[in-house]
Amino acid sequence: MTIKNIMLSAIAASLVTTAAVAGTVKNNTTAGLIGQEKLSLSDVNVSNAFRGFDEVVYTPADIPATSVKNPIFKFTFAGGTSLNVDDNTSVWELATDGNESNATINGNWRRVAGDMQVSGENSEVASFNAVDSSIYAYNNKKYIVADNNSTDLIDANVTTVVAKGSTSDLTLQAEIYSGDSQKQVDIAHATTIAKVGPEFVGSVTQKFNNTIDASLAFAKFHDFETGETSTTDKAIFNLHKNATLTGASLGANIVNLDVLFDQNTSKYITVAAGYSSALKDMNVTGTVSGFNTNSTAHDENATLTLTVNPTSPDEIKKTVFDAHAYVVSGANSFDVIAKKTKNAGEWTIYGYNAQIPDVMPTDKYVTYMKFTNRSSLNPGVYFTLIDQDGTVETVNSVNDGIASIPANTTVKYKASDLAAIASKKNPDFDMTHSISIEVSIPTTPSSVYGMASLKNVALGQFKDLPIYNNSKLSY
């Protein structure tokens, strides 16, 4: 059930005349939070709904002096229901001096209204009658709701219920009526007593962002700015718990963090302690150690470090990382970090990277690729071939006898030659149908120019093929 903002009580709605909005209700403390996570489990009983002595203050305005005798004070809790107010709870006025009637207490506060009654469609209106018929309501006076222990004012024993599933903030509206005429003489805009929203929020403050060095057999990362190589990368996830009202915090004490991969990295990546001991295909997941969800408010920077396994022969793949952090409350899951493509970063290959998506390596259709290296470096060239069934094989100038691309040189490659090498290295690789070819040349991307063409041998005709690369689209 979702509680909507509640209109004034039926009594107020039936009055002949109403006053313009004039007074104010000021909440002198930061409104607490009722987590949606908690509200997915049950109703939340908000105690001290007036937020404590002298913290919520009602100040009426535009009331002429001595014009409102025998006042009635009304406080409406929109978003709350089943209001419960202790019999000792009263309305207190900050007197201008210590000589006014109704003996003052605790800093010249005097009791002006009591005899509390609850009304309204959902029992959300607390009404207080003047303690005697000689009491007046005054313009710009401060009024609070509090209890007393004979010598001091203390927090009012006021509770209200925010219903399970609610999305509306708990707000407080104040009014004054004339007890003699029953006319409304002042109404103040509602102020927020407690917010309803996510108890947990988070963000990715540092992403996985390494580049893979093709010249090192794709086995290490390369830092383009420093020229250094490494075997680790890390991402940092900030998890934050907002301060909640007492008794309104989430019952669960676990924040779950999943980082999803678009490659199977379990063969060559290990993960830091505190998470699952072995990575699963497509997923590393674990509860975040050190994050105390029972704290009033808490921050944690959870660091996930991925390390290349130096004993594994497998190459590092281009990888996209999608992070998802969440809490579970009952049967519901609430996002702390919403899953989004690349929100935790990606690994890319250092250098010029291109893809020719549709290559025919057969005798009837011959595909040629030509690359010009206009840099001063002498890089190797690395081809990744993918057949129609998804089988992947690599061919490169370091290990497989094909030509590299020296500085200021143009080199031509024949797709069927590359496919034959791939088929020899991996008998499962099918070179009889269309394949896709990715090329990596570890130098500045803008220093390489690529071309591809398809020759129909029977007709002797050529057709240019597109090369999609990280510098520009070439034909």
QUIGI-V416480 format. One line per field, one symbol per residue. ss: DSSP state (H for helix, E for strand, - for the rest). A space follows every 50 residues. Layout:
# QUIGI-V416480
ss: ???
This chain:
# QUIGI-V416480
ss: ---------HHHH-------E--EEEE----EEEEHHHH----EEE---- -----EEEE--------EE-EEEEEEEE--EEEEE----EEEEE------ ----E---EEEEEEEEEEE-----EEEEEE-----EE----EEEEEEE-- --EE---EEEEE-------EEEEEEEEE-----EEEEEEEEEEEEEE--E EEEEEE-E--EE-HHH----EE------EE-EEEEEEEEEE--------- -----EEEEEE-------EEE--------E--EEEEE----------EEE EEEEEEEE----------EEEEEEEEEEE--EEEEEE-------EEEEE- -EEEEEEEE-----EEEEEEEEE-----E--EEEEE-----EEEEE---- ----E---EEEEEEHHHHHHHHHHH---------EEEEEEE---HHHEEE EEEEEE----EEEEE-EEE----E-
